[in-house]
Amino acid sequence: MPYRRVFILLPLCLALVAGARAQSPLDLVEWSIAAEPSEDSNAQWRIDFTAAIDEGNENDGVWRMYALDAPPPARALTIELDALPSGLILVGPPQQAGAQSGYDEWFDKGVTYFEREASVWLWLRMDSEATTATVGGTIEFMICNQRICLPPTKYPFELHLGAGADAGMSAANRVVEVPEDMNFGGGSRLWAFLLLAVGAGMGAFLMPCVYPMIPLTVSYFTKHADSLSESVRMSLVYGVAIVGTFTALGTGMAALVKGAGAQSIAANPW
């Protein structure tokens, strides 16, 4: 029976979808964060944020990360610190090195950006009474290549600073902590995406091209079946066949053009 084949193929398609990982900025950018005390005084600390950016390929071009001073509408690199603990003071705005300038076809204007590596830092000062402190915050960044722009992404961090011999932690023993759930391929993110997809599908029933078809579809099943159980069976086969078809198409497209390929195709005028 055809519907039995659908029930056999559907779990396979769902497994392929669950195993596929959408391309995310955190797959293409690797952050390294370190704290170094000033050579003049242990009361001042330099926090270095270094990003290794994927080089891309010949077809799509290199990946660019927009710099601190990239003008709108480009999403400039930003560092947001949580509320600083008592005795810790931010000294000036973040600074950068190695940024390039050039024309950006996405925004049709000149921008500043990083390629392959981004280097940004800021200074913090401890007062004389503080010996240790914990600094947390997020880095927000956006990357693009010649084919596509990925959405702005936030990367959380936490650093433990110490001043003087009693700090309990030296510069060589620095720590960077990142929550495990920032992995876009994690189970929690996958289930959240599936729930969002189901909700969007239910919302599609209210569309004018879908809603009027519901009574027509239901009446077809009731008139072409001899019993209620037969109507239910036909509707289940119909629904599972639609789910299986679109799941197979989506899985195939994800394998061919990756997770961000749909956006690239939708934005292509051809």
Secondary structure by P-SEA (a helix, b strand, c coil): caaaaaaaaaaaaaaaaaacccccccccbbbbbbcccccccccbbbbbbbbbcccccccccbbbbbccccccccccbbbbbccccccccccccccccbbbbbbbccccbbbbbcccbbbbbbbbbbccccccbbbbbbbbbccccccccccbbbbbbbbbbbccccccccccbbbbbbbcccccccaaaaaaaaaaaaaaaaaaccccccccaaaaaaaaaaaacccaaaaaaaaaaaaaaaaaaaaaaaaaaaaacccaaaaaaaaccc
